Amino acid sequence: SYIMDIMNRDQERLTPTFILFLFYVVVWWLQLGERLGDRFGTDIRLEAVIALFLLVIIFFDSFRKNPEEKTGLAPFVMALFAVMLLKVVFAWNVDRAWYVFTERVLKYAAFGFFASHFVRTPKQLRWFIFIWLLVCWKGTLEGVIGGITGSLVWENQGIPRLHGNGLWSHPNSFSQFAIGVIPFCFYLFPVVKRKWLKLGILTLFCFATYVVIFTGSRTGYLGYLIMIVLFFFQSSKQVRTVIVIMSLLMIPIFFTFMPQNYQERFMSSFTGQEKEGGSKQARLTLYKEGWFVFTHHPFGVGLGNYPEAGMKYFKYKQEQHCLYTEVLTEIGLQGFAVFMVFLWKIYSILQALKIKIISLLTIAETRDNFNLFLRNDIEFMYAVIRSTLVYFLLRLFLDIFGMDLYSITWWFVIGIISSIYFIIVNVHIAIVKD
């Protein structure tokens, strides 16, 4: 049966193409090409070379006519691409818009496309999540080491702030990267069986929390609180009690041992009194300026072109620091409508997957002969989906203060849900037939 074919751990092997994809995950998230280039003084396009090989593999795989269930996301993705391409053609600065579309939209979307194509079994999903968490472990560990040694810490807005490497060099970006890992730690810790994996997840949680604290990002601080609220509403009554008790115990402890500079930084999120820099007032000014640009150009100024509008109207170049005004000003009202529907579709699939997996777990509990490995795999997928849902909702909140229109966030989520959707739907069909 399909279940035995896809779930049998003794028969399933990691193929060379899947191993290449896992290497691509490492290269992308650690930006190995840039790291190697900086070390050896060369411009290594390692990520592009691997992506080309993966595209060739997908091309030849497309000749295998195997019918499969689809998430239904493709029309929404194509609609988003269409409005973005429209704002490339009619951008104020076409060269800048084309660069953003090719280097940030297509490049990041490729990650989700590869994940949805190569992650097709529970074992592959486990490896994908494991490698991604391992990379995050490495990235946050670099932050811890850099924070302790001071090599990644320098003053910004009146306090010493921890910086990351590569894509997460800015403290705010590094904080948001770290906080996005924590939902996976929270939900995967109870379902992993091996002690060394539990220890790894626990240390990753500690590393990520350290990064959030010492980046001094108020967005990260507020996001941490929102994340706890999301955990609360996504949990059973028993778990909610534990969350409340742990929060009442741990938050005062964290606050007590947090250096005074960071305590003041955290409190300024609520009091509005800043030690230095006036970033809160600056953000409000940016929002007003963004609204001014949108009202004067309701169809958008083009991908990545908001700084051009800033120079024209306000005599300086600045990014928006808000996803929603970024969408309105750069791809316009029509792009905003398409993007919101795109986000709604992702959310609806996440919720549908939760329901499907719960039904499978119910079947597993009522059948004595239900395969134990299959039950563990379903529990693992349920943990991943819950993690992804919190990650997704958390990003929507964080993006009130950040810019993710051209980031990997949405494509990472799409890769996960497409893979799990393929696995779950086929398993559900097989069980019903059985």
C-alpha positions as CSV (number, residue, x, y, z in Angstrom):
1,S,0.0,0.0,0.0
2,Y,1.0,3.6,-0.3
3,I,1.5,3.9,3.5
4,M,3.9,1.0,3.6
5,D,5.8,2.4,0.6
6,I,6.2,5.9,2.0
7,M,6.5,5.1,5.7
8,N,8.8,2.1,5.8
9,R,12.0,3.4,7.3
10,D,14.0,0.3,6.4
11,Q,13.2,0.7,2.7
12,E,13.4,4.5,2.4
13,R,16.8,5.9,1.5
14,L,18.0,9.5,1.2
15,T,18.7,10.0,-2.5
16,P,21.6,12.0,-3.9
17,T,19.2,14.7,-5.2
18,F,17.6,15.1,-1.7
19,I,21.1,15.3,-0.1
20,L,21.9,18.0,-2.6
21,F,18.8,19.9,-1.6
22,L,19.8,19.6,2.1
23,F,23.2,21.1,1.2
24,Y,21.3,23.9,-0.6
25,V,19.5,24.6,2.7
26,V,22.8,24.9,4.5
27,V,24.3,27.1,1.8
28,W,21.3,29.4,1.7
29,W,20.7,29.9,5.4
30,L,24.4,30.2,6.3
31,Q,25.2,32.1,3.1
32,L,28.2,29.8,2.6
33,G,29.0,31.4,-0.8
34,E,29.6,34.8,0.7
35,R,31.5,33.3,3.6
36,L,33.8,31.4,1.4
37,G,34.1,34.3,-1.0
38,D,35.2,36.6,1.9
39,R,37.7,34.0,3.1
40,F,39.3,33.2,-0.2
41,G,38.8,36.5,-2.0
42,T,36.5,35.1,-4.7
43,D,32.9,35.8,-5.8
44,I,31.6,32.2,-5.3
45,R,28.0,31.8,-6.6
46,L,27.7,28.5,-4.8
47,E,24.0,28.9,-4.1
48,A,23.2,29.7,-7.8
49,V,25.2,26.6,-9.0
50,I,23.3,24.2,-6.7
51,A,20.0,25.9,-7.6
52,L,20.7,25.3,-11.3
53,F,21.4,21.6,-10.6
54,L,18.1,21.3,-8.6
55,L,16.2,23.0,-11.4
56,V,17.6,20.5,-14.0
57,I,16.5,17.6,-11.7
58,I,13.0,19.1,-11.4
59,F,12.8,19.5,-15.2
60,F,13.5,15.8,-15.8
61,D,11.2,14.8,-13.0
62,S,8.4,16.8,-14.6
63,F,8.2,14.1,-17.4
64,R,7.0,11.6,-14.8
65,K,3.3,11.9,-14.9
66,N,2.4,11.1,-11.4
67,P,-0.9,12.6,-10.4
68,E,-0.8,14.3,-7.0
69,E,-2.9,16.5,-4.7
70,K,-2.0,20.2,-4.9
71,T,-2.4,22.9,-2.2
72,G,-4.1,25.3,-4.6
73,L,-1.5,27.9,-3.9
74,A,-0.1,28.2,-7.5
75,P,-2.7,30.7,-8.8
76,F,-2.1,33.0,-5.8
77,V,1.6,32.8,-6.3
78,M,1.3,33.5,-10.0
79,A,-1.0,36.5,-9.3
80,L,1.5,37.9,-6.9
81,F,4.3,37.5,-9.4
82,A,2.1,39.1,-12.0
83,V,1.5,42.3,-10.0
84,M,5.2,42.4,-9.1
85,L,6.3,42.1,-12.7
86,L,3.8,44.9,-13.6
87,K,5.5,47.1,-11.0
88,V,8.9,46.2,-12.5
89,V,7.8,47.4,-15.9
90,F,6.3,50.6,-14.6
91,A,8.8,51.3,-11.8
92,W,10.4,54.6,-11.4
93,N,13.8,52.9,-11.4
94,V,13.4,49.8,-13.6
95,D,16.9,48.5,-13.0
96,R,16.4,48.6,-9.2
97,A,13.0,46.9,-9.5
98,W,14.4,44.2,-11.8
99,Y,17.2,43.5,-9.4
100,V,14.8,43.2,-6.5
101,F,12.6,40.8,-8.4
102,T,15.4,38.5,-9.6
103,E,17.7,38.6,-6.6
104,R,15.0,38.6,-3.8
105,V,11.7,37.5,-5.2
106,L,12.7,34.7,-7.6
107,K,15.7,33.7,-5.6
108,Y,13.7,33.3,-2.3
109,A,10.7,31.8,-4.0
110,A,13.0,29.1,-5.4
111,F,13.6,27.9,-1.8
112,G,9.9,27.1,-1.3
113,F,9.7,25.6,-4.7
114,F,12.6,23.2,-4.0
115,A,11.3,22.3,-0.6
116,S,7.8,21.5,-1.9
117,H,9.3,19.3,-4.7
118,F,12.0,17.4,-2.8
119,V,10.4,16.9,0.6
120,R,7.8,14.2,0.0
121,T,8.0,11.7,2.8
122,P,8.0,11.9,6.7
123,K,11.7,10.9,6.8
124,Q,12.6,13.6,4.3
125,L,10.6,16.2,6.3
126,R,12.4,15.2,9.5
127,W,15.8,15.6,7.8
128,F,14.7,19.0,6.3
129,I,13.6,20.4,9.6
130,F,16.7,18.9,11.4
131,I,19.1,20.5,8.9
132,W,17.3,23.8,9.1
133,L,17.3,23.8,12.9
134,L,21.0,22.8,12.9
135,V,21.7,25.8,10.7
136,C,19.7,28.0,13.1
137,W,21.6,26.5,16.0
138,K,24.9,27.5,14.3
139,G,23.6,31.0,13.5
140,T,22.4,31.7,17.0
141,L,25.5,30.2,18.5
142,E,27.6,32.6,16.5
143,G,25.5,35.4,18.1
144,V,26.1,34.0,21.6
145,I,29.9,33.7,21.0
146,G,29.9,37.2,19.4
147,G,28.0,38.6,22.4
148,I,30.2,37.1,25.0
149,T,33.5,38.0,23.3
150,G,32.1,41.4,22.1
151,S,33.1,40.7,18.5
152,L,29.6,41.2,17.2
153,V,28.6,43.9,19.7
154,W,28.8,47.7,19.1
155,E,26.8,50.7,20.2
156,N,23.6,51.6,18.4
157,Q,20.9,54.0,19.7
158,G,22.6,54.4,23.1
159,I,23.2,50.8,24.0
160,P,25.6,48.0,23.0
161,R,23.6,45.8,20.5
162,L,24.4,42.3,19.2
163,H,24.6,42.0,15.4
164,G,24.5,38.9,13.3
165,N,26.3,37.7,10.1
166,G,25.2,37.9,6.5
167,L,21.4,38.3,6.0
168,W,21.0,39.0,9.7
169,S,23.7,41.6,10.2
170,H,21.2,44.2,11.5
171,P,20.2,43.7,15.2
172,N,16.5,43.8,14.3
173,S,16.8,41.2,11.5
174,F,18.9,39.0,13.8
175,S,16.3,39.2,16.6
176,Q,13.5,38.3,14.2
177,F,15.5,35.4,12.8
178,A,16.1,34.1,16.3
179,I,12.6,34.5,17.5
180,G,11.2,32.6,14.5
181,V,13.1,29.5,15.6
182,I,11.5,29.4,19.1
183,P,8.0,28.1,18.0
184,F,9.7,25.0,16.5
185,C,11.6,24.5,19.8
186,F,8.4,24.7,21.8
187,Y,6.4,22.2,19.7
188,L,9.1,19.8,18.6
189,F,10.7,19.3,22.0
190,P,7.9,17.0,23.3
191,V,7.7,14.8,20.2
192,V,11.4,14.1,19.5
193,K,12.5,10.9,21.2
194,R,16.3,11.0,21.3
195,K,17.9,12.8,24.3
196,W,20.6,14.5,22.2
197,L,17.9,16.0,20.0
198,K,16.1,17.3,23.0
199,L,19.3,18.8,24.4
200,G,20.0,20.4,21.0
201,I,16.5,21.9,20.9
202,L,16.8,23.2,24.5
203,T,20.2,24.8,23.7
204,L,18.8,26.3,20.5
205,F,15.9,27.9,22.6
206,C,18.5,29.3,25.0
207,F,20.7,30.7,22.2
208,A,17.7,32.2,20.4
209,T,16.5,33.9,23.6
210,Y,20.0,35.3,24.3
211,V,20.0,36.8,20.8
212,V,16.6,38.4,21.2
213,I,17.6,40.0,24.5
214,F,21.1,41.3,23.5
215,T,20.1,42.6,20.1
216,G,18.2,45.2,22.0
217,S,15.4,45.0,19.4
218,R,12.1,46.3,20.9
219,T,10.4,44.5,18.0
220,G,11.9,41.3,19.2
221,Y,10.9,42.0,22.8
222,L,7.3,42.7,21.9
223,G,7.3,39.7,19.5
224,Y,8.4,37.4,22.3
225,L,5.4,38.5,24.4
226,I,3.1,38.0,21.4
227,M,4.6,34.6,20.8
228,I,3.7,33.5,24.3
229,V,0.1,34.7,23.7
230,L,0.0,32.7,20.5
231,F,1.3,29.6,22.4
232,F,-1.5,30.1,24.9
233,F,-4.3,30.2,22.4
234,Q,-2.9,27.3,20.3
235,S,-2.7,25.0,23.3
236,S,-5.0,22.8,25.3
237,K,-6.3,23.8,28.8
238,Q,-3.6,21.8,30.6
239,V,-0.8,23.3,28.5
240,R,-2.3,26.8,28.9
241,T,-1.9,26.4,32.7
242,V,1.7,25.4,32.3
243,I,2.4,28.4,30.0
244,V,0.8,30.8,32.5
245,I,2.8,29.4,35.4
246,M,6.1,29.3,33.4
247,S,5.5,32.9,32.2
248,L,4.9,34.1,35.7
249,L,8.1,32.5,36.9
250,M,10.4,33.0,33.9
251,I,9.6,36.5,32.8
252,P,10.5,38.2,36.1
253,I,13.7,36.1,36.2
254,F,14.7,37.1,32.7
255,F,14.0,40.7,33.5
256,T,15.9,40.6,36.8
257,F,19.1,39.2,35.1
258,M,18.7,41.4,32.0
259,P,21.3,44.2,32.1
260,Q,19.9,47.6,32.9
261,N,20.5,49.0,29.4
262,Y,18.3,46.4,27.9
263,Q,15.7,46.7,30.7
264,E,15.4,50.4,29.8
265,R,15.2,49.5,26.1
266,F,12.4,47.1,26.8
267,M,10.4,49.6,28.9
268,S,10.8,52.3,26.3
269,S,8.5,50.1,24.1
270,F,5.7,51.1,26.4
271,T,6.7,54.4,27.9
272,G,8.0,56.0,24.6
273,Q,11.0,57.4,26.6
274,E,14.2,56.5,24.7
275,K,17.8,56.9,25.9
276,E,19.1,57.9,22.5
277,G,18.2,57.9,18.8
278,G,14.4,58.7,18.8
279,S,13.7,55.6,16.6
280,K,10.1,55.4,17.8
281,Q,9.3,58.9,16.6
282,A,11.3,58.2,13.4
283,R,9.1,55.1,12.7
284,L,6.0,57.2,13.1
285,T,7.4,59.7,10.7
286,L,8.2,57.0,8.2
287,Y,4.6,55.7,8.4
288,K,3.2,59.2,7.7
289,E,5.6,59.6,4.8
290,G,4.7,56.2,3.5
291,W,1.0,57.1,3.6
292,F,1.8,60.3,1.8
293,V,3.6,58.4,-1.0
294,F,0.7,55.9,-1.3
295,T,-2.0,58.6,-1.5
296,H,0.0,60.4,-4.3
297,H,0.8,57.1,-6.1
298,P,-1.9,54.6,-5.3
299,F,-0.7,52.1,-7.9
300,G,2.8,52.0,-6.5
301,V,6.2,53.3,-7.4
302,G,7.8,50.0,-8.2
303,L,9.6,47.1,-6.5
304,G,12.3,48.4,-4.1
305,N,11.6,52.0,-5.3
306,Y,10.3,53.6,-2.2
307,P,13.8,55.2,-1.4
308,E,13.4,56.9,-4.8
309,A,10.2,58.4,-3.7
310,G,11.7,59.4,-0.4
311,M,14.5,61.3,-2.1
312,K,12.0,63.1,-4.4
313,Y,9.5,64.1,-1.6
314,F,11.6,64.2,1.6
315,K,15.1,64.7,0.3
316,Y,16.5,61.5,1.8
317,K,16.5,57.8,1.1
318,Q,14.9,55.5,3.7
319,E,13.1,52.1,3.8
320,Q,9.6,51.8,5.1
321,H,10.1,49.6,8.2
322,C,6.5,48.3,7.8
323,L,5.4,45.5,5.6
324,Y,1.9,46.9,5.0
325,T,3.0,50.4,3.9
326,E,5.8,48.8,1.9
327,V,3.3,46.8,-0.1
328,L,1.0,49.8,-0.6
329,T,3.8,52.1,-1.7
330,E,5.8,49.7,-3.9
331,I,3.2,47.5,-5.6
332,G,0.2,49.6,-5.0
333,L,-3.4,49.1,-4.0
334,Q,-3.9,46.2,-6.5
335,G,-0.7,44.5,-5.2
336,F,-1.9,45.0,-1.6
337,A,-5.2,43.2,-2.4
338,V,-3.4,40.3,-4.1
339,F,-0.9,40.0,-1.3
340,M,-3.5,40.0,1.4
341,V,-5.4,37.2,-0.4
342,F,-2.1,35.4,-0.8
343,L,-1.5,35.5,3.0
344,W,-5.1,34.5,3.7
345,K,-4.7,31.4,1.5
346,I,-1.5,30.4,3.3
347,Y,-3.3,30.8,6.7
348,S,-6.3,28.8,5.5
349,I,-4.1,25.9,4.3
350,L,-2.3,25.9,7.6
351,Q,-5.6,25.6,9.4
352,A,-6.9,22.9,7.0
353,L,-3.8,20.9,7.6
354,K,-4.2,21.1,11.4
355,I,-7.7,19.6,11.0
356,K,-6.6,16.8,8.6
357,I,-3.7,15.8,11.0
358,I,-6.0,15.8,14.0
359,S,-8.4,13.5,12.2
360,L,-5.4,11.2,11.4
361,L,-4.4,11.3,15.1
362,T,-7.9,10.3,16.0
363,I,-7.8,7.3,13.7
364,A,-4.4,6.4,15.1
365,E,-5.8,6.3,18.7
366,T,-8.8,4.2,17.7
367,R,-6.8,1.5,15.7
368,D,-4.8,-1.0,17.7
369,N,-2.9,-2.1,14.7
370,F,-2.0,1.4,13.5
371,N,1.7,1.5,12.5
372,L,3.7,3.0,15.4
373,F,6.2,4.7,13.1
374,L,3.3,6.3,11.2
375,R,1.7,7.6,14.4
376,N,5.1,9.2,15.4
377,D,5.4,10.7,12.0
378,I,1.9,12.2,12.2
379,E,2.6,13.6,15.6
380,F,5.8,15.1,14.2
381,M,4.0,16.7,11.3
382,Y,1.4,18.1,13.6
383,A,4.2,19.7,15.7
384,V,5.7,21.2,12.6
385,I,2.4,22.6,11.4
386,R,1.7,24.2,14.7
387,S,5.2,25.7,14.8
388,T,4.7,27.0,11.3
389,L,1.3,28.5,12.1
390,V,2.8,30.4,15.1
391,Y,5.8,31.4,13.0
392,F,3.5,32.8,10.3
393,L,1.2,34.7,12.6
394,L,4.2,36.0,14.5
395,R,5.8,37.3,11.3
396,L,2.5,39.2,10.5
397,F,2.8,41.0,13.8
398,L,6.6,41.7,13.6
399,D,6.0,43.1,10.1
400,I,4.2,46.0,11.6
401,F,7.8,47.1,12.3
402,G,9.7,45.3,9.6
403,M,9.8,44.6,5.9
404,D,9.2,41.1,4.6
405,L,7.6,41.6,1.2
406,Y,10.7,40.4,-0.5
407,S,12.0,38.0,2.2
408,I,12.1,34.3,2.4
409,T,9.4,34.1,5.1
410,W,6.5,33.3,2.9
411,W,8.4,30.9,0.7
412,F,9.8,29.0,3.7
413,V,6.2,28.5,5.0
414,I,4.9,27.5,1.5
415,G,7.7,24.9,1.2
416,I,6.7,23.3,4.6
417,I,2.9,23.3,4.0
418,S,3.2,22.0,0.4
419,S,5.3,19.1,1.5
420,I,3.1,18.2,4.5
421,Y,0.0,18.6,2.4
422,F,1.3,16.1,-0.2
423,I,2.2,13.6,2.6
424,I,-1.0,14.0,4.6
425,V,-3.5,13.9,1.7
426,N,-2.0,10.8,0.3
427,V,-1.8,9.1,3.7
428,H,-5.4,10.1,4.4
429,I,-6.6,8.6,1.0
430,A,-4.7,5.4,1.7
431,I,-6.2,5.1,5.2
432,V,-9.7,5.7,3.9
433,K,-9.3,3.1,1.3
434,D,-8.0,0.7,3.9
